[in-house]
């Protein structure tokens, strides 16, 4: 079992110097932790871009991109990328090769695993590519699936994830350009993977590089269940309420805004299955340095509610004793 352990907190919402790096919305009671970069067993460490992030069971997986790690079998594909399994704690993260997955059949230099990365039924790993395809991997078997937006065949997949809709967890994809979100129908095939096809439209108007579901966590500012969406274009992580039918219940509220400082979030986003905390990747365009950050959700102390009730009763009785007329 491999877990990323919590590191030393770098800032709280009330600490103003942190705002030079990341603007945190005070409506969300979260603690921001910089887990640092991942040490990878590669010879060329320059030019990396951290992309998708996901938990497969208890294992944290990271997709990153650099031409040095891509296989180039001549001028024709398929071309592939290594997914890394990450272990350690803050400022001491290491990666080991988890799987090599296909990313393209004919474009070697610019195609990689995107921000969409999620573990699905049967342990199959689903991922998006920057060419707009859907990828699948399980136990050494992999495939690429071409999905298009029914309303615009030129649009490709930009993000994917599983959302609880109705009585089951269902695969959802967001398309680049149109910002349309659709259900995806999955049918098992003979290879242990799934034949995938675009289903019904869920909603439109939300641009996404990555997204992950969160149940309600009122003490942390997530008053309702919803989705945390990473958008590398606006350099924000934003929260949208989501009902049981998969409909967005209101406008988005930013959680983190890094616009202007060069450290872009949103390429990858995951939710720790044990703590409920969020992990996300950033990439510094100035230094080409990737990092993993953690948003720790604050939880109330077990006695907080009882303590507050006792305090209120004490104040009420004290107020009554002050204003009561003399006998």
Buried (B, 14 or more C-beta within 10 A) or exposed (E): EBBBEBBEBBBEBEEEEBEEBBBBBEEBBBBBBBBBBBEBEBEEEEEBBBBBBBBBEEBBBBBBBBEEBBEEEEEEBBBBBBBBBBBBBBEEBEBEEBBBBBBBBEEBEEBBBBBBBBBBBEEBBBBBBBBBBBBBBBEEEBBBBEBBBBEEEEBBBBBBBBBBBEEEBBBBBBBBEBBBBBBBBBEEEEEBBBBBEBBEEBBBEBBBBBBBBBEEBEEBBBEBBBBBBBBBEBBBBBBBBBEEEBEBEEEBBBBBBBEEBBBBBBBBBBBBEEBBBBBBBBBBEEEEBBBBBBBBBBEEEEEEEEEEEEEEEEEEEEEEEEEEEEE
